[in-house]
Amino acid sequence: MATMTRRLQLLLDEGRYTRLERRAKRRGTSVAAVIREAIDTTFPDEDLDRERAVQFLLDAEPMPIEDWPVLKREIDELLEPNPQR
């Protein structure tokens, strides 16, 4: 868990704060934890997303490729800029 080193003051209307309080109470956590989770969900860490994507690819089963030159040509065609697509 990250060490909390930055303080933020945030003014909310009563309705928003009540929603946060209810969510925190249902989860058995603090309002601050709910806000941190909302930030992480809305603004995910891009480096962490990349790491997860790489790990997903590394964990995937190998895919048999019968005809590499044909597959490579198809990939190259997909990557070519084509304004008519």
trRosetta pair geometry for C-beta under 8 A, 3 or more apart (Angstrom, degrees):
i j d omega theta_ij theta_ji phi_ij phi_ji
10 35 7.7 166 41 -146 159 154
12 16 4.3 -117 -175 84 116 121
12 17 4.6 139 98 -55 127 91
12 20 7.5 15 140 2 173 137
13 16 5.3 90 58 12 76 102
13 17 7.1 -152 92 -4 36 93
14 17 5.9 -64 -147 41 30 108
14 18 6.1 33 157 -24 67 108
15 18 5.8 -55 -147 33 28 112
15 19 6.6 28 155 -18 62 103
16 19 5.8 -55 -153 33 33 111
16 20 6.5 31 151 -17 66 106
17 20 5.6 -54 -150 38 35 112
17 21 6.2 37 152 -21 67 105
17 31 7.6 4 -155 -144 74 145
18 21 5.6 -53 -146 36 31 113
18 22 6.4 33 155 -19 65 104
19 22 5.9 -54 -149 35 30 110
19 23 6.4 28 155 -17 64 107
20 23 5.8 -57 -148 38 31 110
20 24 6.2 29 155 -19 66 109
20 31 4.8 63 143 -144 115 98
20 34 5.4 160 -157 91 84 142
20 35 6.8 12 -139 -58 132 88
21 24 5.7 -56 -145 38 29 111
21 25 6.2 29 157 -20 65 107
21 31 6.0 -25 -84 -85 58 113
22 25 5.8 -56 -147 36 29 111
22 26 6.4 29 156 -19 64 106
23 26 5.9 -55 -150 35 30 110
23 27 6.4 12 157 -4 64 113
23 34 5.1 110 103 -132 118 145
24 27 6.0 -69 -147 48 28 101
24 29 5.3 -107 -153 81 75 69
24 30 5.8 -30 -154 156 131 14
24 31 4.8 -75 -46 -74 156 52
24 33 6.9 118 -123 57 100 95
24 34 4.9 -100 -73 -27 87 131
25 28 7.5 30 -175 -72 30 37
27 33 7.8 -138 104 100 134 122
27 34 7.1 147 38 -82 143 100
29 33 4.2 -85 158 72 123 144
29 34 6.5 144 94 -47 115 81
30 33 4.6 104 57 1 80 98
30 34 7.2 -139 100 -2 49 84
31 34 5.6 -54 -155 34 37 113
31 35 6.5 36 149 -19 68 105
32 35 5.7 -55 -149 37 33 111
32 36 6.4 34 152 -19 67 104
33 36 5.7 -50 -145 36 33 112
33 37 6.4 35 154 -20 64 105
34 37 5.8 -54 -150 36 30 112
34 38 6.5 33 151 -21 64 105
35 38 5.6 -52 -149 34 33 113
35 39 6.5 35 152 -20 64 102
36 39 5.6 -52 -151 34 33 113
36 40 6.4 31 152 -17 66 106
37 40 5.7 -55 -147 38 33 111
37 41 6.2 31 154 -19 66 107
38 41 5.8 -55 -144 38 30 110
38 42 6.1 19 160 -10 66 113
39 42 6.1 -63 -141 45 26 102
39 43 5.8 -33 179 39 67 105
40 43 7.2 -73 -119 66 17 66
40 44 6.5 51 176 -104 59 57
40 45 7.5 -23 -143 -19 83 88
41 44 7.2 -1 -147 -65 18 85
44 48 6.7 -115 169 69 94 112
44 49 5.6 86 125 -54 126 115
45 48 3.9 63 87 10 111 114
45 49 6.8 177 91 -14 57 82
46 49 5.4 -51 -149 34 37 115
46 50 6.5 38 153 -20 67 102
47 50 5.7 -53 -151 35 33 112
47 51 6.4 35 150 -20 65 104
48 51 5.6 -51 -147 35 34 114
48 52 6.4 35 154 -18 65 104
49 52 5.8 -56 -150 37 30 110
49 53 6.4 30 153 -20 65 106
50 53 5.7 -55 -147 36 32 111
50 54 6.3 31 155 -18 66 105
51 54 5.9 -55 -147 37 30 110
51 55 6.3 27 155 -17 64 108
52 55 5.7 -57 -145 39 30 110
52 56 6.2 37 153 -25 65 104
53 56 5.6 -50 -149 31 31 115
53 57 6.6 28 153 -15 63 104
54 57 5.8 -57 -154 37 32 109
54 58 6.3 28 152 -17 67 109
55 58 5.6 -55 -143 40 34 111
55 59 6.0 29 158 -17 67 110
56 59 6.0 -62 -146 40 25 107
56 60 6.7 42 151 -43 61 98
57 60 5.6 -39 -153 5 34 119
60 63 7.6 -10 137 -35 117 97
65 68 5.5 67 135 -79 126 74
65 71 5.7 -66 -155 -4 115 161
67 70 4.1 26 118 22 118 117
67 71 6.4 145 90 -17 67 89
68 71 5.6 -60 -143 42 33 110
68 72 5.9 35 161 -22 70 107
69 72 5.7 -53 -143 37 29 112
69 73 6.4 31 157 -20 63 105
70 73 5.9 -55 -151 34 30 111
70 74 6.5 29 152 -18 64 106
71 74 5.7 -56 -151 36 32 112
71 75 6.4 31 153 -18 66 105
72 75 5.7 -55 -148 37 32 111
72 76 6.2 33 154 -19 66 107
73 76 5.7 -54 -146 37 31 113
73 77 6.3 33 154 -21 64 105
74 77 5.7 -53 -149 34 30 112
74 78 6.5 31 153 -19 63 105
75 78 5.7 -56 -151 35 33 111
75 79 6.3 21 155 -12 66 111
76 79 5.9 -64 -146 43 30 106
76 80 6.6 45 153 -39 65 97
77 80 5.8 -39 -150 11 33 116
82 85 4.7 75 94 -16 106 109
